[in-house]
Amino acid sequence: MSAKKFFTEFSTNTAKCTLCCKIIKTSGNTSNLTSHLKNKHHDAFLKCSKSTTKGERESQASIQHLFLGENRKAKDKNITDSLIKMICKDNMPVRCVEKEGLKGFVKTCVPNYKLPSRSKVTNLISEKYTHCMEKLKGYFKDVNHFSFTCDGVTITNSTRSFLTITVHFLKENQLQSVCLQAARMSQSHTSEYISTLLEGACDEFGIETYKRRTLTTDNAKNMIAASRLFLGADNHVPCFAHTINLAVNDSVKNIQSFSTVLDKVKRIVMHFKHSSASMDALRKCQMDEGVPEGRIKTLIQSVDTRWNSSLDMLNSFVILAENVAFVLLSRRSSIKSPQMLTLTELNVCRDFCNVLLPFKDATEKVSGDAYVTVSLVIPMICMMLKKVKDAKIHSEEGMRTKETVLEISEERLKDLLTNKILIKATMLDPRFKKMYFDSPILVREVSQTILKEMKGSTHEEDMPFFDDEMELAMHDSIASSENDSFLNLHNKTIQLHSSEPDKAEEKEMKLFFSIPNASWQTDPLEFWNDQKQTMPNLAAVALACLITPGSSVASERLASAIKCVVCDARSRMTDQHITERVFLKSLRIDFFS
């Protein structure tokens, strides 16, 4: 409230107090009026002071609000970006922005923020896909070598097929992998069509032809032929995990006793899965043995399409066999329970686990994508087969199983043992080198290939010109110099040997193989990064070779991501939206910013 409220204008530059009727000079301002109220009418002065302070506060609050309004757009944009990131990474439906729970959460945290609509979120996801794709293209520019994996997947709820493509490369001395594309397959899955999709994905991300090295896929004929069209001959790597799966499945089909025992175990496991009372009794048995509640084990049910799930089921059954037998025996009078395995059948079960466990361990070891796997394939095959041969067997059925598995596995895996890409990678791994090779001819051939690649990695103008005709001419010159002195002949011999091709490269090869083998824990990429000064040409070849994945599990994981994205509730999602959502779901979080 202003001091003028207590005064009326008396004349020019004067005012009359309404409280005491005194005439006060104003001099064009309210200073004298305020002083009069302060000295003569203190209550009126306090009213003016409180009103003025309140007005100042209201003015200050409005200025602060104006200042916050200027930054509100930027803050809202950051919140929206985080929302899109959450929806894509956590595989949430776009309709989540209409859910009461999320609305309430946002209102509590950011009351002034308004959630975007479903259609707006869909458009923002497309914009984020374009932005991240452009960012990834820039990230690829200074990468020299790329290896690929691909796999086909069919979405059952809408009967649509996609080709999942991943790319693997070395950057900042780290092995990295990225989902390149989930490409819709709208035509027959021929090798030509698959090759066209691979070419299109590379072109879209700016991966030049000369940078493409290898393709890892399953053993399907159309995939192998597509690799030949995409990269040329001898650049395909069969998936180690898929080959093992074929070997084990073929072995199981040829062992009748395995199917018999497996069916009995399945019936017992299904009984426990359908009977809460039996499962509670199984838990109580373990707790009576002193097992803490958080560590109580349970039976695992198998999945028909996965052989390793059958192994997991058998393994869990063998571990809990005594407790399972006790529960079945104690509850036989109250319910109709399945027959427990005999001691012989239980031994057969243990033998099956001992024989098949090395295959599972090898599959898991070569299924990583954050470390080098291509050089593990051949050593894993050799060690895996040795573990099977050395497995302790307690039954005749187990011995027959062991022999069958070895025979079929050796037949299935022999192509991997002669694959030159796998041989080269193993030889260039400082942990293995030539340890796991029985064929000196193959080793010699691959060594020559490595030397040629090393020669191609050096500057041709720095290489001495040398060919067979020059060598023959120099030998003839030495042989025909009967009248030359010994000194001249010696000098010509020096000239001949100093002109030998690949001399520096051969020195690097000899130096590498003379170094003792590294320990199992050694990272081969770190080893070769440290050797760039000592063995520059061989290091360049090794680093380009070791980026190849030993299995196509990366693209198979992407196939699982598609099935998560296109669940039954989203079966009508468009092909383009599927491609965008799968790409963003699998993308590293640092590419979102």
Disulfide bonds with the S-S distance in Angstrom:
none
